[in-house]
């Protein structure tokens, strides 16, 4: 059964080999579960995800994530719509834009430039978004477990 499903996917991929959108959809069909869900890629290497958190909460999670990934932040500036951050990593410049959609929803745009204008590293940009989502999840879990302890201490 598993082999039949794999053969069907391969045959479909070969039949649609000229259609980039179909190929990307097939390649990411299994990755739509969990934190990877909702990560959008453009053909030019720019990666987007919208988070259900405030722009400030996402900014702090992004800064924490970049620190954990050993990517020094070289710029951190407030804009009319949110924040722009720049970091560096191994001959790459990481440009991050945090755009306020609503008070509780923020869109994150990540571009990892590999030195030349046309070379983008979409996998690094995707990993930054996924690790930021993990940081947000971990921070929420930590707050959830410490909240009952604070209530018991206050009693």
N, C-alpha and C positions, 0 to 999 in steps of 0.2 A: 504494500500500500504506500509506504513512504517512498520507495523507488519510483512508483508510478507518478506520484505527485512531483518529485524532482525532475523526472523526464518531461512531464507536461510543462513545467516552468521553463526548462531549457528550450523546449521546442517553441514555446511562445516567445521567448527572448530572441531566438534566431529569426522567427517570422517577423518580429518587429525591430530588427537590428538598426534600421535607419531612423527610428523614432526615439529621440533622446528622452522625451517626457515619459514614454512607456517604459523605457529601460530603467530610468531612475525609479519609477513607481515599482517595478518588479524587484529591483535590487533592494529597496527599502521596505518591502511589504512585511517582512518579519520583524522589522525594527520599530514598528509603531506602538509598542507596548512600553509602559513605564515612562521614564524621563525622556526618552528619545521622541516620544509622541509630540507632534506639533513643531518639530524643528524643520524649517523651510530652507532649501538650498536654491540658489540661483545658478545659472550656467556659468556665471563669471566668478564663482567662488565666494560670494557673500552669503552669510548664514544668518537667519532670523529666528526668533522665538518670542512669543508673547507670554508673560508671566502674570499671574493673578496676585501681584504684590505692588506696593507703592514704589515709586521711583527711588526713594531713599533706601528702602529695604533691599531692593535689587542692587543698588550701588554698593552698599556695604557688603553684600554677599559676593559681588563681583570682585571687589578689592581683596576680600579674604581668600577667594578662589585663586586669584592671580598670585597672591603671596604664597599660598600652598603649592602652586605649580612653579614657583621660583621664577616668575616673570615680573621683573621690576616695573613699577608704574612710572612713566616718564611725564605724563600729563594727566590732570584731573580737573576738568573745567565745567562749570555750570553753564547751561545754555537756556534759551527761551523755552525749550520743550523738555528739558531734562538735564542730562550730563553726557559729556564725551570723555572717554578715558583712552590713554595710549600706553601700551606696555611693550617690552621687547623680549625676544627669546631667539637665540641662535640664528642670527642673520634674518630675523623676521621682525616686522613692526606690526603690532596688534592694535587695530583701531576698533574701539567699542563705542557704540552710541546707545544710550538709554533714553527712550522717548516715552514721556507720560501720555498714555492713552486716556485713562481716567485716574481718579485718586487711588484706585486699587488695582490698576492694570498698567503694565509697562512693557513696551516692546524693546527687545535687545537685538542689536545688529552688530555682528562681528565680522571683521575682515582681517585676515592674516596675510600680509604682503610679504613675499619672499624676495625683497630687494628690487625686483624689476616691476615695472608698472603692470604687466600682463600676467604675472605669475602669482596666483593666490593659493593659499594652503587651506582648503575647505575642511580637511580633517582636523587640523589644529583648531580652527574656528568652531567646529562642531563640538570638539572635546571641551573647549572653554565653556560653551553653553551648557553642555551636559553636567560638567563639574559644578557650575554655578547652581544648576537645578538641584544637584545633590547637596550642596552647601545650604541652600534654602530649606530643603527637606530635613537635614540634620539639625539645623538651628530651630526649626519648628518642633521637632521631636524633643530636643533638649528643653525648650520652654515648656512643653507639655508635661514632661516628667518633673521639672522643678516647681511647677505651679502648685500641684497638690502638696508638696513638701512645705512650701511657704504658707499655705493655708493651715496645715497642721501645726506649724511653728507658731503661728499667730493665735491659735486657739488656746 
